[in-house]
Amino acid sequence: MKRALLIEARARCRIRGCDALYHWLQVDHVEPHSKGGPTSLANGQILCDPDNKWKRDLVA
């Protein structure tokens, strides 16, 4: 699933203008798993570590 999402995202963070290095990229749930979001391609996205942490801070 991670490989498919990386290919779809062209190995770039989903946040516009972000030029994070490849090794910072992570698979993330669009709808958080903790709130019932499924682990699926449709609910997945690629974010870099800093943007993923920023998103978690907004949700919390």
N, C-alpha and C positions, 0 to 999 in steps of 0.2 A: 504494500500500500504506500509506504514511504517513497519508494522509487517512482511509482505512478504519479504521486503528487509532485515530486521534484521535477519530473519530465513536464507535467502540465504547467508548472510554475516557471519552467526554464531555469531551474535552480537559482531562483531569486526570491527574496522576501516579498510577501504580498503588499507590504506597505509602500505606497508610491514614493519614489525618490530614494528609497533605502538601497544602499550599495554594500550591504553586509557581506563579509567573507563567507564562502561556502561552508566552512566548518562551524559557523554560528547558526546555520539553518536547522530548524526543528519542525516536526509535524505537530500541528495544533488542531484541537477541535474548534470549529466555528461556534457551535452551541456547546458549552462546557459539558464534559462527561459527568461532572458532579451534579449537573442540573438535568440529567437525563439525555444528553446529546449522544447519539450513536457513534460508534467507531466505524466510520464508513468513508468512502471516497467523497461522497456528496457533502459530508460534514467535516471534511479535512481541509487544511490549508497549510502553506509553508510560511513560517515567520522566523525571523532571526531571534536569537536569545533576548536581546534588549527589547525588541518590540513585543515579544511574547510576555515578558515580565511586565511591561507597561500595560498590556491588555489585561493581565491578571489583576493588576492594581486597580484598574477601572471597574472590574466586575466585583471585586471584593467589597 
